[in-house]
Amino acid sequence: MAYRAQYQEAKVVAEPLVDVAPGRCPANRGPIAVIGAGWSGLAAAWQLARAGRQVVLIEAASNPGGRARTLSLDGASLDNGQHILVGACRQVLAQMQSVGVNPSDVLEPLPFGLHMRELVPDHEPRLRAMAPHSTRPWHLATALYRFLDGEKRSSRLAALLGVIRMLNGSLPHDRPVLEWLRHTRQTPGAIRQLWDPLCLAVMNTPTATASARLFRNVLRQTLLGTEQDARLLIPTRSLGELFPDPALASLRAAGADVRMSTRLVRIDRIGPSVFGLLLSNGERLRARQVILATTPRSAERLLPRSMALDSARGALSALGARSICTVYLHYATPLTGLRPLTGLLNQHGQWLVPRALSGEPHWLAVVISAAETHPEPDAEPRWRRVARELAATFPKLGMPDRARVICERFATFDARTGIDDLRPNVRTPMPGVYLAGDYCVRGLPSTLEAAVQGGLQAAAACLADTEGEESRSLRAGANF
Ligand SMILES: Cc1cc2nc3c(=O)[nH]c(=O)nc-3n(C[C@H](O)[C@H](O)[C@H](O)COP(=O)(O)OP(=O)(O)OC[C@H]3O[C@@H](n4cnc5c(N)ncnc54)[C@H](O)[C@@H]3O)c2cc1C
């Protein structure tokens, strides 16, 4: 109840407000504003539009997709970062289908497995493969046993038993992944060659600080589900085509009011279920509910001024951030014979994805997760080092003729130990204001699946609250 009294602090906007898309809202239902056309905001807006609500979608950038968007670089259609999904990303796949995209037309499924190339000074690069026939426990165990080739038999067996405990045992308290791995008898070799790169790829946080709870959840969802859940899905089209562009087209077709290249500057609460939105073009809109589907940093700034929202602001700032750099290398001749996904050990780059699958055969993408932890600040030394190490790993490759480096400083939140307890809920303490994003969904790291689930949860909360409010008002004979 305390926060209700604090509403009174909200500033009243004196300027006249216009209704969003006047005349198009059913008499008893106001518009819902969704701020941000990343995967979360698009999922939220689309869910609301499908439920028959009038939606206004406001996005600062000229293209949708947010942290997973298409870029045009040097005439090629590339992405702001190489993205990989797994079959367990069920909500992402369902949302694609709902906007008319058949996942099998835009994603290449690979059986679960990891192929790692290790650069060993003065030796031939070593290949390490963890490639089970299936994700049945026996196949996984055999593949792991082979992966640990060269270690003592007793250590390999102990590591195997440890993995069974990791997947099936309890984890009453969160702890750093590294501590958990040591506790479950993973050998230094298994940690360096398998768990470190996997944890970085999944969580964008090193094992020394990453949350074992989150990591374990992802492993369980991927490996203990169906064979399909464990598949790695590599995009065969640019990210925009997977969901953002068709979602935007579906929203427009459903009558949503879409404002691209328009930034939300401020939200003022001007009464119960009435919010005033100030846009970067000076326009003012009125909305009944607002879903902030921006980055956590933007959401922290945009939450209406009220002490009631201090806890939500605190939760948003506690999320922290980690960066990802993607090094795109262009070669004069089309590249053939490379696996769709290769792990790189002992190198600055961590994962290699040839872009031939997505129609750009001259380009390679090399991912550097938690890039802030590497002392390689500038683009040029970064790509030159990556290219040199790749040429040493794949001698036929040679050196690229040009390169691009895209670093996203705020790529993901910091998936450190205990992070789940700090994450904000989609419902804020101020009725009518919701948060949506990859950071809202407990149990998942910063991923497209978390973003979509966050958007769907915010839309569901918004709809449930409106329906509750409407039926209360109808009972009281109020006229909306
Ligand atoms: C390089 C990179 C690689 C990644 N790799 C993977 C991967 O392999 N697999 C995976 O699942 N995930 C991956 N991720 C994570 C994934 O991209 C994110 O979790 C997801 O895109 C977050 O979506 P979102 O909608 O929550 O937020 P965002 O995408 O950040 O969307 C927020 C939107 O709000 C807009 N906005 C902000 N402020 C305002 C304002 N004031 N007014 C209007 N609009 C505003 C922004 O422009 C943006 O479009 C990767 C991320 C990066 C950066």
The ligand as an ORCA input file, in Angstrom:
! r2SCAN-3c Opt
* xyz 0 1
  C      26.777     -9.842    -29.897
  C      25.669    -10.599    -29.234
  C      25.601    -11.970    -29.376
  C      24.567    -12.681    -28.758
  N      24.476    -14.029    -28.975
  C      23.368    -14.681    -28.555
  C      23.150    -16.036    -28.934
  O      23.979    -16.653    -29.611
  N      21.999    -16.639    -28.523
  C      21.060    -15.983    -27.776
  O      20.007    -16.567    -27.487
  N      21.249    -14.693    -27.398
  C      22.363    -14.034    -27.760
  N      22.552    -12.720    -27.416
  C      21.607    -12.093    -26.477
  C      20.335    -11.599    -27.175
  O      20.635    -10.882    -28.345
  C      19.588    -10.687    -26.194
  O      19.325    -11.429    -25.027
  C      18.259    -10.193    -26.755
  O      18.405     -9.668    -28.046
  C      17.707     -9.111    -25.826
  O      16.476     -8.670    -26.353
  P      15.596     -7.588    -25.602
  O      14.409     -7.343    -26.441
  O      15.400     -8.012    -24.191
  O      16.493     -6.255    -25.517
  P      17.098     -5.364    -26.683
  O      17.401     -6.190    -27.856
  O      18.212     -4.581    -26.082
  O      15.908     -4.387    -27.096
  C      15.719     -3.130    -26.521
  C      15.208     -2.165    -27.574
  O      14.800     -0.965    -26.929
  C      15.183      0.131    -27.734
  N      15.241      1.315    -26.873
  C      16.101      1.574    -25.857
  N      15.801      2.775    -25.295
  C      14.731      3.271    -25.960
  C      13.954      4.459    -25.843
  N      14.235      5.392    -24.915
  N      12.940      4.640    -26.698
  C      12.632      3.707    -27.650
  N      13.339      2.566    -27.804
  C      14.362      2.348    -26.966
  C      16.539     -0.302    -28.299
  O      16.885      0.451    -29.453
  C      16.293     -1.779    -28.584
  O      15.790     -1.979    -29.887
  C      23.604    -11.995    -27.977
  C      23.688    -10.606    -27.830
  C      24.701     -9.913    -28.448
  C      24.744     -8.413    -28.309
*
